[in-house]
Structures are given as structure tokens and as C-alpha cells.
Amino acid sequence: MEIKDMARAAKEFQGDHQVSLPELLTDAFLRKYTSFNSFAEFEQQEIFNKYSSFEEIPNDELNAFVSANTKFSNWAEMLEEAVAEYTFKKLGL
């Protein structure tokens, strides 16, 4: 990617953006850092089916799930890495 393309991507990336979990937790990301091969497989786990929405999952349960099934110790750490990889990809780095 050329510098002008990177500058354009950075400008488009400025401000607040809503990014869905499937956009952050790509299949490649999940294969690299978890025991799952896809987002579909990830979201079929019991913890996600116990609650009517992702936001309802208690932090301690989510952190325990992440610690047991990924290379991360908690959800915040996993999400931070996912956001970083998403950002680098969008910027062409």
C-alpha cells in the first residue's frame, strides 16, 4: 500500500466507529488465538446461548471462558488485541 493510500485509510478511520464482533473476531483471528475455527463456532458455545444478549454475560463468566479457551487471560485483553489487529488491517499495515 502506498503512503497516500495509507493516509486516506487513516482519514477514513478517524472518529467513532461501530465495529461488530464478527468484524473484530475474524475466523483468522480466532484460529490464531483460540480453540475455535470460526466466529460461528465461537458464538455457538454454551456461554453465549445462556443469555439473551452478549452484554448480559457476567464479566467473571466471560473472563473464565476466555481464559479457558483462548491465549488471553480475560475478555478485555482479547478485545484489545482484536481491535489492534483490525486497526492495522484497515490502515494497511
Accessible surface in RSA format (square Angstrom, percent):
REM  Atomic radii and reference values for relative SASA: ProtOr
REM  Chains: A
REM  Algorithm: Lee & Richards
REM  Probe-radius: 1.40
REM  Slices: 20
REM RES _ NUM      All-atoms   Total-Side   Main-Chain    Non-polar    All polar
REM                ABS   REL    ABS   REL    ABS   REL    ABS   REL    ABS   REL
RES MET A   1   137.39  71.2  54.85  36.3  82.54 196.5  68.64  58.4  68.76  91.1
RES GLU A   2   110.24  63.3 103.68  78.4   6.56  15.6  43.63  84.4  66.61  54.4
RES ILE A   3   148.03  84.2 144.18 107.4   3.85   9.3 144.18 103.8   3.85  10.5
RES LYS A   4   138.17  67.4 127.87  78.5  10.30  24.5  76.28  68.7  61.89  65.9
RES ASP A   5    38.64  27.1  36.29  36.1   2.35   5.6   7.51  17.7  31.13  31.0
RES MET A   6    59.84  31.0  58.05  38.4   1.79   4.3  44.05  37.5  15.79  20.9
RES ALA A   7    60.25  55.4  47.35  73.1  12.90  29.3  54.95  77.4   5.30  14.1
RES ARG A   8   133.55  56.1 127.63  65.1   5.92  14.1  53.05  72.5  80.50  48.8
RES ALA A   9    17.46  16.1  11.56  17.8   5.90  13.4  14.33  20.2   3.13   8.3
RES ALA A  10    42.95  39.5  39.78  61.4   3.17   7.2  39.78  56.0   3.17   8.4
RES LYS A  11   154.39  75.3 144.72  88.8   9.67  23.0  88.89  80.0  65.50  69.8
RES GLU A  12   121.29  69.6  99.33  75.1  21.96  52.3  49.51  95.8  71.78  58.6
RES PHE A  13    55.87  28.0  49.36  30.6   6.51  16.9  50.88  30.9   4.99  14.3
RES GLN A  14   130.53  73.0 110.63  80.9  19.90  47.4  41.47  88.3  89.06  67.5
RES GLY A  15    67.40  83.1   0.00   N/A  67.40  83.1  39.61 108.7  27.79  62.2
RES ASP A  16   151.46 106.1 119.78 119.2  31.68  74.9  40.89  96.2 110.57 110.3
RES HIS A  17    96.14  52.5  62.46  43.4  33.68  86.2  47.22  48.7  48.92  56.9
RES GLN A  18   182.10 101.8 153.42 112.1  28.68  68.3  63.67 135.5 118.43  89.8
RES VAL A  19    43.31  28.5  18.72  16.9  24.60  59.3  19.53  17.0  23.79  64.5
RES SER A  20    54.38  46.0  40.96  54.7  13.42  30.9  45.47  96.8   8.91  12.5
RES LEU A  21    43.89  24.4  38.61  27.6   5.28  13.3  38.61  27.1   5.28  14.2
RES PRO A  22    68.94  50.2  59.15  53.9   9.78  35.6  59.56  49.2   9.38  58.3
RES GLU A  23    83.76  48.1  73.29  55.5  10.47  24.9  36.85  71.3  46.91  38.3
RES LEU A  24    17.49   9.7  13.29   9.5   4.21  10.6  13.29   9.3   4.21  11.3
RES LEU A  25     0.00   0.0   0.00   0.0   0.00   0.0   0.00   0.0   0.00   0.0
RES THR A  26    49.35  35.1  45.71  46.3   3.64   8.7  42.29  56.8   7.06  10.7
RES ASP A  27    63.59  44.5  59.26  59.0   4.33  10.2  12.42  29.2  51.16  51.0
RES ALA A  28    62.68  57.6  55.25  85.3   7.43  16.9  57.02  80.3   5.66  15.0
RES PHE A  29     6.11   3.1   3.47   2.1   2.64   6.9   5.50   3.3   0.60   1.7
RES LEU A  30     0.00   0.0   0.00   0.0   0.00   0.0   0.00   0.0   0.00   0.0
RES ARG A  31   131.85  55.4 107.95  55.0  23.90  56.9  42.77  58.5  89.08  54.0
RES LYS A  32   117.48  57.3 103.14  63.3  14.35  34.2  74.57  67.1  42.91  45.7
RES TYR A  33    31.85  14.9  31.77  18.1   0.08   0.2  21.91  16.5   9.95  12.3
RES THR A  34    19.88  14.1   0.00   0.0  19.88  47.4   4.74   6.4  15.14  22.9
RES SER A  35    79.82  67.4  46.48  62.0  33.34  76.8  54.29 115.6  25.53  35.8
RES PHE A  36    12.14   6.1  10.83   6.7   1.32   3.4  11.11   6.7   1.03   2.9
RES ASN A  37    92.25  63.6  90.79  87.7   1.46   3.5  21.22  51.1  71.03  68.7
RES SER A  38    28.78  24.3  28.78  38.4   0.00   0.0  20.43  43.5   8.35  11.7
RES PHE A  39    29.46  14.7  29.11  18.0   0.35   0.9  29.11  17.6   0.35   1.0
RES ALA A  40    60.25  55.4  56.57  87.3   3.68   8.4  57.38  80.8   2.87   7.6
RES GLU A  41    66.83  38.4  59.96  45.4   6.87  16.4  32.12  62.1  34.71  28.3
RES PHE A  42     2.18   1.1   2.18   1.4   0.00   0.0   2.18   1.3   0.00   0.0
RES GLU A  43    73.17  42.0  68.83  52.1   4.34  10.3  14.13  27.3  59.05  48.2
RES GLN A  44   115.90  64.8 101.64  74.3  14.26  34.0  37.11  79.0  78.79  59.8
RES GLN A  45    51.97  29.1  49.96  36.5   2.01   4.8   3.89   8.3  48.08  36.5
RES GLU A  46   130.57  75.0 120.01  90.8  10.56  25.1  48.38  93.6  82.19  67.1
RES ILE A  47    17.38   9.9  13.25   9.9   4.13   9.9  14.56  10.5   2.82   7.6
RES PHE A  48    32.68  16.3  17.27  10.7  15.41  40.1  17.86  10.8  14.82  42.4
RES ASN A  49    97.06  66.9  65.49  63.3  31.57  76.0  30.31  72.9  66.75  64.5
RES LYS A  50   114.67  55.9  77.04  47.3  37.64  89.6  46.30  41.7  68.37  72.8
RES TYR A  51    52.92  24.7  40.25  22.9  12.67  33.0  35.41  26.6  17.50  21.6
RES SER A  52   104.01  87.9  58.97  78.7  45.04 103.8  58.16 123.8  45.85  64.2
RES SER A  53    43.56  36.8  33.66  44.9   9.89  22.8  37.64  80.2   5.91   8.3
RES PHE A  54    56.11  28.1  43.42  26.9  12.68  33.0  46.15  28.0   9.95  28.5
RES GLU A  55   148.75  85.4 115.79  87.6  32.96  78.5  71.45 138.2  77.30  63.1
RES GLU A  56    94.33  54.2  74.14  56.1  20.19  48.1  36.45  70.5  57.88  47.3
RES ILE A  57     9.40   5.3   0.68   0.5   8.72  21.0   0.68   0.5   8.72  23.7
RES PRO A  58    51.42  37.5  40.58  37.0  10.84  39.4  51.42  42.4   0.00   0.0
RES ASN A  59   115.26  79.5 108.63 105.0   6.63  16.0  23.13  55.7  92.13  89.0
RES ASP A  60   106.73  74.8  93.62  93.2  13.11  31.0  47.67 112.2  59.06  58.9
RES GLU A  61    54.99  31.6  48.74  36.9   6.26  14.9  30.67  59.3  24.33  19.9
RES LEU A  62     6.40   3.6   6.40   4.6   0.00   0.0   6.40   4.5   0.00   0.0
RES ASN A  63    50.14  34.6  49.50  47.8   0.64   1.5  13.38  32.2  36.77  35.5
RES ALA A  64    62.72  57.7  50.13  77.4  12.58  28.6  58.53  82.4   4.19  11.1
RES PHE A  65    25.16  12.6  18.85  11.7   6.31  16.4  24.66  15.0   0.49   1.4
RES VAL A  66     0.00   0.0   0.00   0.0   0.00   0.0   0.00   0.0   0.00   0.0
RES SER A  67    62.99  53.2  45.12  60.2  17.88  41.2  10.91  23.2  52.08  73.0
RES ALA A  68    86.19  79.2  44.26  68.3  41.93  95.4  55.43  78.1  30.76  81.5
RES ASN A  69    41.42  28.6  35.56  34.4   5.86  14.1   4.89  11.8  36.53  35.3
RES THR A  70    20.10  14.3   0.00   0.0  20.10  47.9   3.99   5.4  16.11  24.3
RES LYS A  71   156.48  76.3 120.61  74.0  35.87  85.4  86.15  77.5  70.33  74.9
RES PHE A  72    18.94   9.5  14.81   9.2   4.14  10.8  16.27   9.9   2.68   7.7
RES SER A  73    69.34  58.6  54.27  72.4  15.06  34.7  47.72 101.6  21.61  30.3
RES ASN A  74    48.92  33.7  48.92  47.3   0.00   0.0   7.30  17.6  41.61  40.2
RES TRP A  75    31.75  12.7  31.75  15.4   0.00   0.0  22.36  11.9   9.39  15.2
RES ALA A  76    69.94  64.3  61.73  95.3   8.21  18.7  65.60  92.4   4.35  11.5
RES GLU A  77    74.92  43.0  69.00  52.2   5.92  14.1  33.21  64.2  41.71  34.1
RES MET A  78     0.00   0.0   0.00   0.0   0.00   0.0   0.00   0.0   0.00   0.0
RES LEU A  79    54.22  30.2  54.22  38.8   0.00   0.0  54.22  38.1   0.00   0.0
RES GLU A  80   130.39  74.9 121.76  92.1   8.63  20.5  43.84  84.8  86.56  70.7
RES GLU A  81    55.80  32.0  54.19  41.0   1.61   3.8   6.73  13.0  49.07  40.1
RES ALA A  82     0.59   0.5   0.00   0.0   0.59   1.4   0.19   0.3   0.40   1.1
RES VAL A  83    68.56  45.1  68.56  62.1   0.00   0.0  68.56  59.6   0.00   0.0
RES ALA A  84    35.82  32.9  28.85  44.5   6.97  15.9  35.57  50.1   0.26   0.7
RES GLU A  85    51.10  29.3  45.17  34.2   5.93  14.1  28.77  55.6  22.33  18.2
RES TYR A  86    34.75  16.2  28.53  16.2   6.22  16.2  20.71  15.6  14.04  17.3
RES THR A  87    32.81  23.3  32.81  33.3   0.00   0.0  26.80  36.0   6.02   9.1
RES PHE A  88   108.11  54.1 108.11  67.0   0.00   0.0 108.11  65.5   0.00   0.0
RES LYS A  89   158.40  77.3 139.84  85.8  18.56  44.2  97.46  87.7  60.94  64.9
RES LYS A  90   104.92  51.2  91.49  56.1  13.43  32.0  38.59  34.7  66.33  70.7
RES LEU A  91    34.04  19.0  34.04  24.4   0.00   0.0  34.04  23.9   0.00   0.0
RES GLY A  92    32.72  40.3   0.00   N/A  32.72  40.3  14.03  38.5  18.69  41.8
RES LEU A  93   119.78  66.7  62.07  44.4  57.71 145.1  93.13  65.4  26.66  71.7
END  Absolute sums over single chains surface
CHAIN  1 A     6330.3       5158.8       1171.6       3449.8       2880.5
END  Absolute sums over all chains
TOTAL          6330.3       5158.8       1171.6       3449.8       2880.5
